[in-house]
């Protein structure tokens, strides 16, 4: 294969890595496996443009993107639109999509797996046409991310501390809003504190990521209006890896989920693959089975 690897020098682990040495190592690994490879290390602000430009090339068989979950989500969106196979080097804090793909979380071990890997047909979700590889969420998660963004942090440890402070804030101020939804023809109205729609059902890990990204469905989860004690219980269930088994969670499976927020006049916060974004009062969520080509390990 002819491959181009694009690494976000500002992404997680890469910030403290000798990227010149790392790029040379990745190139050596791929060439030893019989591939042609180009390596580019770019700043975060240039990542999207580089991905777009690279995926439009007609001489490549795949791209490899390295960075945190935001970088990988952006790379997947561009690869999907351009029908380009994507390999992932996990360099972030959570590395949720890499976990779903069962890739090593060590940036030095992942290239070897990809260089000797195979291409599969993976699923990707979309919210009003915007791609997501992990999840779309509203309510508790969106409030937590909004609170966390209000705190300043410059390191992984700082991010963990900001997340802890934000989580405490959400426990004592949980959201409560009304939704109307249509999930594959099942229509209902609910009051909720949280909505999550995942690219395939979450597994049973504390980190809440899909065990399989080829099953061709969305996981649709809601939590009823919660008081502080209820939010604390849900958080405890998540920490135990019991999110799906929690008595507070209603789970459905669907190909298409349409959300309507009858009491919202303007925009409402949502989180798409970790990024806080404003959405309108109507959101169309879809799964696109087999449309994301993925470079993964042989197992």
C-alpha positions in Angstrom: 0.0 0.0 0.0 0.9 3.6 -0.4 0.1 5.4 2.8 0.4 8.9 4.2 0.6 9.4 8.0 -0.5 12.8 9.4 0.3 13.5 13.1 -1.1 16.3 15.2 1.9 17.6 17.1 -0.4 19.3 19.6 -2.4 16.1 20.3 -2.0 14.6 23.8 1.1 12.3 24.0 2.6 13.9 20.9 3.2 17.2 22.8 6.0 15.5 24.8 7.3 13.2 22.0 10.3 13.8 19.7 8.1 13.9 16.6 11.0 13.8 14.2 12.3 10.6 15.7 8.7 9.2 16.0 8.0 9.9 12.3 11.2 8.2 11.3 10.3 5.1 13.4 6.8 4.9 11.9 8.2 5.2 8.4 10.7 2.4 9.1 8.0 0.1 10.4 5.8 0.6 7.4 8.6 0.2 4.9 9.8 -3.0 6.6 6.3 -4.3 6.1 6.5 -3.6 2.3 4.6 -0.3 2.2 5.4 3.1 0.7 4.8 5.9 3.3 5.0 9.6 3.7 4.9 11.2 7.1 3.7 14.7 8.0 3.7 16.3 11.4 1.5 19.4 11.6 0.0 21.8 14.1 -3.5 21.4 15.3 -4.8 24.3 13.3 -3.4 22.9 10.0 -4.7 19.3 10.6 -8.1 19.6 8.9 -6.6 21.2 5.7 -3.9 18.6 5.5 -6.4 15.8 5.9 -8.7 17.2 3.2 -5.8 17.8 0.8 -4.4 14.3 1.4 -7.7 12.5 1.1 -8.3 14.1 -2.3 -5.1 12.6 -3.7 -5.7 9.7 -6.2 -2.4 7.9 -5.5 -2.9 6.8 -1.9 -4.4 3.5 -0.6 -4.9 4.7 3.0 -4.1 7.5 5.5 -3.0 7.1 9.1 -4.0 9.9 11.5 -2.4 10.4 14.9 -3.7 12.5 17.8 -6.4 12.7 20.4 -10.1 11.8 20.1 -10.9 15.1 18.4 -8.2 14.6 15.8 -9.3 11.1 15.1 -13.0 12.1 14.8 -12.1 14.8 12.3 -9.9 12.4 10.3 -12.7 9.9 10.2 -15.2 12.5 8.9 -12.8 13.5 6.1 -11.9 9.9 5.3 -15.6 8.9 5.1 -16.5 11.7 2.8 -13.6 10.8 0.5 -13.9 7.0 0.7 -10.3 6.8 2.0 -9.3 4.0 4.4 -8.2 5.3 7.8 -5.7 4.0 10.3 -5.5 5.4 13.8 -2.5 6.2 16.1 -4.0 6.9 19.6 -2.2 9.8 21.2 -5.0 11.3 23.4 -6.3 11.0 26.9 -9.2 8.5 26.3 -8.6 7.1 22.8 -12.1 5.8 22.7 -12.2 4.9 19.0 -8.9 3.2 19.2 -10.2 1.1 22.0 -13.2 0.2 19.9 -10.8 -0.9 17.1 -8.8 -2.9 19.7 -5.6 -1.1 18.8 -2.6 -0.8 21.2 -2.8 2.5 23.1 1.0 2.8 23.1 2.0 5.1 20.2 5.1 3.1 19.6 3.3 -0.2 19.3 0.3 0.9 17.2 2.3 1.4 13.9 3.5 -2.2 13.9 -0.1 -3.4 14.2 -1.3 -1.1 11.4 1.6 -1.9 9.1 0.6 -5.6 9.2 -3.1 -5.0 9.4 -6.2 -5.3 7.2 -8.9 -3.0 6.0 -12.5 -3.6 7.2 -15.8 -1.9 6.5 -16.7 0.0 9.7 -19.7 2.0 10.6 -19.9 5.7 11.2 -22.7 7.9 12.6 -23.9 11.3 11.7 -25.9 14.1 13.4 -27.5 16.4 10.8 -24.8 15.2 8.4 -21.9 15.8 10.8 -19.9 12.6 11.3 -19.2 10.9 14.7 -17.3 7.8 15.5 -18.1 7.6 19.1 -21.2 9.4 20.3 -23.6 12.3 20.2 -24.9 13.4 23.6 -27.0 16.1 25.3 -27.9 16.9 28.8 -25.6 15.7 31.6 -22.6 15.2 29.3 -23.0 18.5 27.5 -23.2 20.3 30.7 -20.1 18.6 32.1 -18.1 19.5 29.0 -19.4 23.1 29.2 -18.4 23.4 32.8 -15.0 21.8 32.1 -14.3 24.3 29.3 -14.8 27.2 31.7 -11.8 26.0 33.7 -8.2 26.5 32.4 -5.9 23.6 32.2 -2.6 22.9 30.4 -1.9 19.3 31.0 -3.5 15.9 31.1 -3.6 16.0 34.9 -5.1 19.5 34.7 -7.8 18.2 32.4 -8.6 15.4 34.9 -8.9 17.9 37.7 -11.1 20.2 35.6 -13.3 17.2 34.7 -13.7 16.3 38.4 -14.7 19.9 39.3 -17.1 19.9 36.4 -18.6 16.6 37.4 -19.3 17.8 40.9 -21.0 20.9 39.4 -23.3 18.7 37.3 -24.2 16.5 40.2 -25.7 19.5 42.0 -27.2 21.2 38.9 -28.5 18.4 36.6 -30.4 19.4 33.5 -34.1 18.6 32.9 -35.6 19.0 29.4 -38.3 17.6 27.2 -37.7 15.6 24.0 -39.8 14.1 21.3 -38.2 11.3 19.3 -38.7 8.9 16.5 -36.5 5.8 16.6 -37.2 3.6 13.6 -40.8 4.5 13.7 -41.2 4.3 17.5 -42.5 7.7 18.6 -42.4 9.0 22.2 -42.2 12.1 24.3 -40.0 12.1 27.5 -38.6 14.4 30.1 -34.9 13.5 30.5 -31.6 14.6 32.0 -29.4 12.9 29.4 -29.4 11.5 25.9 -26.6 9.6 24.3 -26.6 8.1 20.8 -23.6 5.9 20.0 -22.0 4.5 16.9 -23.0 0.9 17.8 -23.9 -0.1 21.3 -21.5 0.7 24.1 -19.8 -2.3 25.6 -19.4 -2.8 29.4 -16.3 -0.8 30.1 -16.1 2.2 32.4 -14.9 4.3 29.4 -18.2 3.6 27.4 -17.0 2.7 24.0 -18.4 0.3 21.4 -16.9 -3.2 21.4 -17.7 -3.6 17.7 -18.1 -0.9 15.0 -19.5 -3.2 12.4 -22.9 -4.1 13.7 -24.8 -1.4 11.7 -26.9 0.3 14.4 -27.1 3.2 16.8 -27.3 2.7 20.6 -29.9 5.2 21.9 -29.8 5.8 25.6 -31.9 8.2 27.8 -31.9 8.9 31.5 -35.0 10.4 33.3 -35.0 13.7 35.2 -32.4 13.2 37.9 -31.9 14.8 41.3 -28.3 15.0 42.7 -28.6 11.6 44.3 -29.7 10.1 40.9 -26.8 11.7 39.1 -24.4 10.3 41.7 -25.9 6.9 41.3 -25.6 7.0 37.5 -21.9 8.2 37.8 -21.3 5.2 40.2 -22.9 2.8 37.7 -20.7 4.2 34.9 -17.5 3.8 37.1 -18.5 0.2 37.7 -18.9 -0.4 33.9 -22.7 -0.8 34.5 -24.0 2.1 32.4 -26.2 -0.1 30.2 -27.4 -2.2 33.2 -28.2 0.9 35.3 -31.9 1.1 36.4 -31.7 4.8 35.4 -30.9 4.1 31.7 -33.4 3.2 29.0 -31.7 1.6 26.0 -32.9 1.2 22.4 -31.3 0.1 19.1 -32.1 2.0 15.9 -30.9 2.8 12.4 -32.4 6.3 12.5 -33.2 8.5 15.4 -34.9 11.9 15.0 -35.0 14.2 18.0 -37.2 17.3 18.5 -37.0 19.7 21.4 -40.4 21.3 21.7 -39.5 23.9 24.3 -36.3 25.1 22.8 -36.5 28.4 21.0 -32.9 28.8 19.9 -29.9 26.5 20.1 -29.2 23.7 22.6 -25.7 22.4 23.5 -24.7 18.9 22.4 -21.4 17.0 22.4 -20.2 15.2 19.3 -17.1 13.1 19.9 -16.1 15.3 22.8 -16.7 18.7 21.0 -19.3 21.0 22.5 -21.5 22.3 19.7 -24.8 24.2 19.3 -27.7 22.3 17.6 -31.2 23.3 16.6 -34.4 22.0 18.0 -34.5 19.2 15.4 -31.6 16.7 15.0 -31.4 13.8 12.6 -29.1 10.9 13.7 -28.2 8.1 11.3 -25.9 5.1 11.1 -24.0 4.5 7.9 -23.1 0.8 7.9 -19.8 -0.2 6.4 -19.1 3.2 4.9 -15.9 4.0 6.9 -13.0 1.9 5.7 -10.7 1.2 8.6 -7.1 -0.1 8.8 -7.0 -2.4 11.8 -5.0 -5.3 13.3 -5.2 -8.8 11.9 -7.1 -10.2 15.0 
